[in-house]
Amino acid sequence: MHEHVRLTAWVRGRVQEVGFRWWTRSRALEIGLVGYAGNLGDGRVQVVAEGARERCERLLELLREADTPGRVDGVTEIWAAPRAGYEGFAVR
């Protein structure tokens, strides 16, 4: 059985106004996750994803890779129990 989790990641760098949220949405949907990606006032993007732990780990790997839109300087994440309530993956 696959453990379901909630990943919250804060991505810093040049990640706003470069298509990063939409890129993240596409990757999350391909992987089979639900949640959202949204801009924060300090220039970071917050990503909340729920699903199987291995799928969330894959998204986290993709967020840290060099071929994302813009430039990722770092990613901080926390893990928690899923809260549910998401349909699809939104851009905020």
N, C-alpha and C positions, 0 to 999 in steps of 0.2 A: 504494500500500500504506500502511496506517495503522501508525504507530509505536506500539507498546505500551509503557507506562510504569508506574511505581509512584509514586503521590503519597502523601506523608505530610504531614498538616496538623495543626497544634496550634491549637485554637480557644479563645480566652480571652474571658472575660466571664461573664455569668450564663447558663451553658450546661448546668449539671447540675440534675437534678430538675425539668426543664421540658419534657421530651419531645424534646430536641434530638437525641439519638442515634437515636431511632426516626424522627424526621423526616429525618435524614441517610440512614438506611437506605432509606427510601422513595424519596428522590430518587436515590440511587445505583442502586437496582434499576430505576427508570424509565429511567435513562440507559443502563443495561446494564453496570454495573461490579461487580466483586467486591472483597471486603475486609472491613473492620470499622470500627466506631466504639466507642470505649471511654472511660470516665471515668478521669481521672488523679487522684492524691491531692492535687494542688495546685489543683483546681477547673477545670482545662482538660479538653477532650475531644480525644482523639487520633483522627484519621481516617486510615485507610490504604485506598487505593483503587487497583485495577489495571485497566487496559484501554487502549483507544485514547487517545492524548494529548488529542485534542479533547474526548473525553467527560470525562476527568479535569479538564481546564480548565473545563468547564461546571460540574462539581460544585464546584470551587473558587469560581467566580463565585457560585453559590447559597449557599455557606457565608458569603460576605461581604455578601450582600444584607440589607436591613433587615427582611424579613418572615420571618426564622427564629424558632423558638420561643426564648423568653428574650431575651437581649441579647448580641450579639457585639461585643466591643471590638476584636478584631483576630485575624488569622489569619497564622500563619507556616508556610511550606511548604518542603519539599525534594522534589526529583525524583530518581528512580533507575531502574535497570533492574528490570523485574518479577521477582519471585521465584516466582510461581505458587503452587499449593497451596491456593488459596481456592475454596470452592464457595459461591456466593451472597454475601450481605453480612450479616455478623453484628453483633449488639449485645453488647458485653462490659461 
